[in-house]
C-alpha cells in the first residue's frame, strides 16, 4: 500500500479551493486595463477609438493571460477524473502550482509591454521562464501522484493511459524549457513557441481508460 503524508482527503474541497483561485486570477485580468478617461487611464486623446487602439499591448496581455490560465484550468479540471484523493504533500505542491498561476500575468505583461523594444530579448526570456516554471510544477504534481503505487491517483486507471498522459505532459514541459534558450537567441520565436505549446492544451485530451472490468459507473462519471 502506498504511503501517504498527513490526512488523506477527498478532492471536493481541494478542487473547490483551486477553482476559486483560478476564477479570481481570471477575473482580475481585466482590472489591469484602465479605460481612456478613467482616473488611471489615458488622458489628452483626441479620438476615443485611437486611444483604445493604443492600448493594444494591454489587450494582447489580457488575451494571452486568459489563454494561458484557461489552458491550465482545463487540465486541472481534466485531472479531476485522474486524481482520486489528496494528502499533505500533494496539497503543498498544489499551492506551489497556484502560486505559479497567480504570477502568470506578470511575465506575460512584461513581454507584451517590451515587444518590439530593445528589452524584448530579456522580456521573452522572462515569459518563457514563467511558462516553463508553471509546467515544471504541474509535472511535480503528476509525478507525485504517480509515485508510491499511485498514492493519490485512481487505482483503476489503465497503465497505458497514464504512460500516454505522462508523455504528453512531459514532452510539453520539455518544449517549454527548451523555449527559454530559444527566446534568448530569437525572442519572438521563443515566446511564440512557449505560448503555442500552452495553447495546445486547449484541445480535448484523451478520455481516461481503465483496467478491464473496473470502469466507473455512469453516475460516478457524471458526479465527478
C-alpha beads as a LAMMPS data file, in Angstrom:
LAMMPS data file: protein, C-alpha beads

224 atoms
223 bonds

1 atom types
1 bond types

-500.0 500.0 xlo xhi
-500.0 500.0 ylo yhi
-500.0 500.0 zlo zhi

Masses

1 110.0

Atoms # bond

1 1 1 0.000 0.000 0.000
2 1 1 1.341 3.449 -0.924
3 1 1 2.489 5.681 1.934
4 1 1 0.605 8.955 2.193
5 1 1 1.528 12.031 4.209
6 1 1 -0.868 13.722 6.600
7 1 1 -4.618 13.341 6.371
8 1 1 -5.933 11.598 3.277
9 1 1 -8.894 13.562 1.949
10 1 1 -11.253 13.522 -0.980
11 1 1 -10.978 16.103 -3.725
12 1 1 -14.138 18.169 -3.191
13 1 1 -12.589 20.936 -1.066
14 1 1 -9.242 20.591 -2.849
15 1 1 -10.818 21.237 -6.247
16 1 1 -13.168 23.908 -4.898
17 1 1 -10.280 25.927 -3.480
18 1 1 -8.207 25.523 -6.628
19 1 1 -11.132 26.506 -8.854
20 1 1 -11.626 29.599 -6.707
21 1 1 -8.026 30.713 -7.177
22 1 1 -8.298 30.190 -10.926
23 1 1 -11.554 32.175 -11.027
24 1 1 -10.009 35.101 -9.143
25 1 1 -6.886 35.060 -11.316
26 1 1 -9.016 35.184 -14.477
27 1 1 -11.356 37.853 -13.123
28 1 1 -8.580 40.223 -12.056
29 1 1 -7.071 40.323 -15.551
30 1 1 -9.495 42.971 -16.827
31 1 1 -8.859 45.179 -13.778
32 1 1 -5.382 45.921 -15.125
33 1 1 -6.795 47.652 -18.211
34 1 1 -7.724 51.231 -17.392
35 1 1 -10.166 52.665 -19.982
36 1 1 -9.463 56.047 -21.554
37 1 1 -10.805 58.827 -19.386
38 1 1 -10.639 56.815 -16.143
39 1 1 -8.570 58.329 -13.306
40 1 1 -5.693 55.924 -14.025
41 1 1 -6.393 55.628 -17.764
42 1 1 -5.118 57.540 -20.793
43 1 1 -5.878 61.275 -20.973
44 1 1 -5.351 64.021 -23.506
45 1 1 -6.506 61.979 -26.511
46 1 1 -8.436 63.461 -29.431
47 1 1 -10.130 60.210 -30.521
48 1 1 -11.538 57.592 -28.182
49 1 1 -11.094 54.890 -30.823
50 1 1 -7.411 55.733 -31.287
51 1 1 -6.899 55.892 -27.517
52 1 1 -8.322 52.394 -27.113
53 1 1 -6.287 51.101 -30.078
54 1 1 -3.126 52.442 -28.483
55 1 1 -3.810 50.124 -25.561
56 1 1 -3.194 47.106 -27.800
57 1 1 -0.387 45.856 -25.571
58 1 1 -2.766 45.670 -22.628
59 1 1 -5.384 43.917 -24.757
60 1 1 -2.771 41.426 -26.017
61 1 1 -1.650 40.741 -22.454
62 1 1 -5.269 40.113 -21.411
63 1 1 -5.772 37.633 -24.254
64 1 1 -2.518 35.726 -23.651
65 1 1 -3.060 35.601 -19.884
66 1 1 -6.601 34.324 -20.329
67 1 1 -5.474 31.623 -22.774
68 1 1 -2.625 30.511 -20.521
69 1 1 -4.559 30.404 -17.257
70 1 1 -7.551 28.900 -19.061
71 1 1 -5.434 26.115 -20.563
72 1 1 -4.026 25.172 -17.158
73 1 1 -7.520 25.279 -15.623
74 1 1 -8.810 22.907 -18.303
75 1 1 -6.040 20.454 -17.415
76 1 1 -6.793 20.848 -13.707
77 1 1 -10.463 20.154 -14.464
78 1 1 -9.491 17.164 -16.615
79 1 1 -7.249 15.598 -13.965
80 1 1 -10.163 15.675 -11.532
81 1 1 -11.009 12.354 -13.190
82 1 1 -7.448 11.087 -12.673
83 1 1 -6.591 12.091 -9.116
84 1 1 -8.810 10.366 -6.554
85 1 1 -7.633 11.814 -3.238
86 1 1 -5.169 14.251 -1.694
87 1 1 -2.693 14.348 1.152
88 1 1 -0.466 16.982 2.749
89 1 1 2.386 16.858 0.246
90 1 1 0.004 16.873 -2.710
91 1 1 -1.677 19.940 -1.214
92 1 1 1.678 21.697 -0.794
93 1 1 2.618 21.045 -4.411
94 1 1 -0.781 22.313 -5.487
95 1 1 -0.218 25.531 -3.511
96 1 1 3.073 25.987 -5.373
97 1 1 1.239 25.403 -8.645
98 1 1 -1.378 28.016 -7.713
99 1 1 1.417 30.482 -6.908
100 1 1 2.702 29.977 -10.437
101 1 1 -0.808 30.563 -11.778
102 1 1 -1.372 33.858 -9.940
103 1 1 2.098 35.053 -11.012
104 1 1 1.476 34.101 -14.662
105 1 1 0.175 37.542 -15.760
106 1 1 3.424 39.257 -14.736
107 1 1 5.857 37.649 -17.219
108 1 1 3.244 37.826 -19.969
109 1 1 2.705 41.547 -19.386
110 1 1 6.454 42.139 -19.251
111 1 1 6.802 40.655 -22.726
112 1 1 3.772 42.458 -24.151
113 1 1 4.989 45.845 -22.931
114 1 1 8.538 45.247 -24.196
115 1 1 7.539 43.727 -27.555
116 1 1 9.454 45.490 -30.309
117 1 1 11.764 47.335 -27.911
118 1 1 15.477 46.804 -27.168
119 1 1 14.442 44.980 -23.984
120 1 1 12.408 42.361 -25.853
121 1 1 15.047 39.570 -25.546
122 1 1 15.083 39.846 -21.739
123 1 1 11.284 40.079 -21.690
124 1 1 10.947 36.973 -23.874
125 1 1 13.235 35.036 -21.525
126 1 1 11.094 36.235 -18.601
127 1 1 7.955 34.989 -20.364
128 1 1 9.384 31.584 -21.255
129 1 1 10.872 31.049 -17.801
130 1 1 7.459 31.777 -16.279
131 1 1 5.701 29.291 -18.577
132 1 1 8.375 26.638 -18.021
133 1 1 8.247 27.041 -14.235
134 1 1 4.472 26.555 -14.207
135 1 1 4.796 23.420 -16.323
136 1 1 7.539 22.032 -14.078
137 1 1 5.337 22.433 -11.003
138 1 1 2.493 20.739 -12.895
139 1 1 4.817 17.806 -13.553
140 1 1 5.751 17.729 -9.863
141 1 1 2.077 17.154 -9.069
142 1 1 1.837 14.496 -11.756
143 1 1 4.918 12.556 -10.690
144 1 1 3.938 12.731 -7.033
145 1 1 0.578 11.271 -7.988
146 1 1 2.310 8.510 -9.956
147 1 1 4.788 7.684 -7.182
148 1 1 4.294 5.193 -4.388
149 1 1 1.890 2.951 -6.283
150 1 1 -0.204 5.950 -7.421
151 1 1 -0.664 7.336 -3.927
152 1 1 -3.292 9.939 -4.927
153 1 1 -4.441 8.632 -8.318
154 1 1 -7.410 6.478 -9.219
155 1 1 -6.162 2.903 -8.862
156 1 1 -8.493 1.743 -11.641
157 1 1 -6.777 3.732 -14.420
158 1 1 -5.045 1.663 -17.090
159 1 1 -1.224 1.829 -17.010
160 1 1 -1.018 2.551 -20.738
161 1 1 -3.292 5.580 -20.329
162 1 1 -1.108 7.019 -17.563
163 1 1 2.002 6.456 -19.688
164 1 1 0.311 8.262 -22.576
165 1 1 -0.504 11.284 -20.422
166 1 1 2.977 11.273 -18.889
167 1 1 4.429 11.508 -22.395
168 1 1 2.033 14.328 -23.357
169 1 1 2.723 16.425 -20.295
170 1 1 6.417 15.564 -20.279
171 1 1 7.020 16.493 -23.912
172 1 1 5.152 19.779 -23.476
173 1 1 7.234 20.595 -20.394
174 1 1 10.496 19.859 -22.236
175 1 1 9.405 22.106 -25.111
176 1 1 8.614 24.922 -22.673
177 1 1 12.032 24.522 -21.043
178 1 1 13.722 24.487 -24.464
179 1 1 11.874 27.695 -25.365
180 1 1 13.960 29.599 -22.779
181 1 1 17.304 29.455 -24.666
182 1 1 15.431 29.887 -27.954
183 1 1 13.929 33.114 -26.586
184 1 1 17.383 34.383 -25.680
185 1 1 18.531 33.968 -29.296
186 1 1 15.258 34.680 -31.126
187 1 1 12.817 36.401 -28.737
188 1 1 9.659 36.256 -30.821
189 1 1 10.201 32.639 -31.871
190 1 1 10.845 31.548 -28.296
191 1 1 7.824 33.416 -26.940
192 1 1 5.631 32.093 -29.750
193 1 1 6.803 28.516 -29.167
194 1 1 6.018 28.826 -25.474
195 1 1 2.541 30.265 -25.986
196 1 1 1.618 27.775 -28.724
197 1 1 2.672 24.856 -26.512
198 1 1 0.434 26.075 -23.704
199 1 1 -2.443 26.800 -26.109
200 1 1 -2.211 23.220 -27.410
201 1 1 -3.770 22.101 -24.136
202 1 1 -6.963 23.933 -25.008
203 1 1 -7.870 20.962 -27.187
204 1 1 -9.589 17.934 -25.567
205 1 1 -7.341 15.306 -24.009
206 1 1 -7.933 11.539 -24.348
207 1 1 -10.768 10.067 -22.320
208 1 1 -9.448 8.223 -19.247
209 1 1 -9.078 4.480 -19.804
210 1 1 -9.474 1.923 -17.049
211 1 1 -8.406 -1.622 -16.293
212 1 1 -10.806 -4.221 -17.725
213 1 1 -13.885 -4.555 -15.579
214 1 1 -13.007 -1.541 -13.394
215 1 1 -14.670 1.240 -15.371
216 1 1 -16.554 3.701 -13.132
217 1 1 -20.315 3.686 -13.173
218 1 1 -22.097 6.265 -15.307
219 1 1 -23.380 8.020 -12.193
220 1 1 -19.835 8.326 -10.845
221 1 1 -18.604 9.828 -14.120
222 1 1 -21.346 12.435 -14.125
223 1 1 -20.859 13.364 -10.464
224 1 1 -17.072 13.723 -10.650

Bonds

1 1 1 2
2 1 2 3
3 1 3 4
4 1 4 5
5 1 5 6
6 1 6 7
7 1 7 8
8 1 8 9
9 1 9 10
10 1 10 11
11 1 11 12
12 1 12 13
13 1 13 14
14 1 14 15
15 1 15 16
16 1 16 17
17 1 17 18
18 1 18 19
19 1 19 20
20 1 20 21
21 1 21 22
22 1 22 23
23 1 23 24
24 1 24 25
25 1 25 26
26 1 26 27
27 1 27 28
28 1 28 29
29 1 29 30
30 1 30 31
31 1 31 32
32 1 32 33
33 1 33 34
34 1 34 35
35 1 35 36
36 1 36 37
37 1 37 38
38 1 38 39
39 1 39 40
40 1 40 41
41 1 41 42
42 1 42 43
43 1 43 44
44 1 44 45
45 1 45 46
46 1 46 47
47 1 47 48
48 1 48 49
49 1 49 50
50 1 50 51
51 1 51 52
52 1 52 53
53 1 53 54
54 1 54 55
55 1 55 56
56 1 56 57
57 1 57 58
58 1 58 59
59 1 59 60
60 1 60 61
61 1 61 62
62 1 62 63
63 1 63 64
64 1 64 65
65 1 65 66
66 1 66 67
67 1 67 68
68 1 68 69
69 1 69 70
70 1 70 71
71 1 71 72
72 1 72 73
73 1 73 74
74 1 74 75
75 1 75 76
76 1 76 77
77 1 77 78
78 1 78 79
79 1 79 80
80 1 80 81
81 1 81 82
82 1 82 83
83 1 83 84
84 1 84 85
85 1 85 86
86 1 86 87
87 1 87 88
88 1 88 89
89 1 89 90
90 1 90 91
91 1 91 92
92 1 92 93
93 1 93 94
94 1 94 95
95 1 95 96
96 1 96 97
97 1 97 98
98 1 98 99
99 1 99 100
100 1 100 101
101 1 101 102
102 1 102 103
103 1 103 104
104 1 104 105
105 1 105 106
106 1 106 107
107 1 107 108
108 1 108 109
109 1 109 110
110 1 110 111
111 1 111 112
112 1 112 113
113 1 113 114
114 1 114 115
115 1 115 116
116 1 116 117
117 1 117 118
118 1 118 119
119 1 119 120
120 1 120 121
121 1 121 122
122 1 122 123
123 1 123 124
124 1 124 125
125 1 125 126
126 1 126 127
127 1 127 128
128 1 128 129
129 1 129 130
130 1 130 131
131 1 131 132
132 1 132 133
133 1 133 134
134 1 134 135
135 1 135 136
136 1 136 137
137 1 137 138
138 1 138 139
139 1 139 140
140 1 140 141
141 1 141 142
142 1 142 143
143 1 143 144
144 1 144 145
145 1 145 146
146 1 146 147
147 1 147 148
148 1 148 149
149 1 149 150
150 1 150 151
151 1 151 152
152 1 152 153
153 1 153 154
154 1 154 155
155 1 155 156
156 1 156 157
157 1 157 158
158 1 158 159
159 1 159 160
160 1 160 161
161 1 161 162
162 1 162 163
163 1 163 164
164 1 164 165
165 1 165 166
166 1 166 167
167 1 167 168
168 1 168 169
169 1 169 170
170 1 170 171
171 1 171 172
172 1 172 173
173 1 173 174
174 1 174 175
175 1 175 176
176 1 176 177
177 1 177 178
178 1 178 179
179 1 179 180
180 1 180 181
181 1 181 182
182 1 182 183
183 1 183 184
184 1 184 185
185 1 185 186
186 1 186 187
187 1 187 188
188 1 188 189
189 1 189 190
190 1 190 191
191 1 191 192
192 1 192 193
193 1 193 194
194 1 194 195
195 1 195 196
196 1 196 197
197 1 197 198
198 1 198 199
199 1 199 200
200 1 200 201
201 1 201 202
202 1 202 203
203 1 203 204
204 1 204 205
205 1 205 206
206 1 206 207
207 1 207 208
208 1 208 209
209 1 209 210
210 1 210 211
211 1 211 212
212 1 212 213
213 1 213 214
214 1 214 215
215 1 215 216
216 1 216 217
217 1 217 218
218 1 218 219
219 1 219 220
220 1 220 221
221 1 221 222
222 1 222 223
223 1 223 224
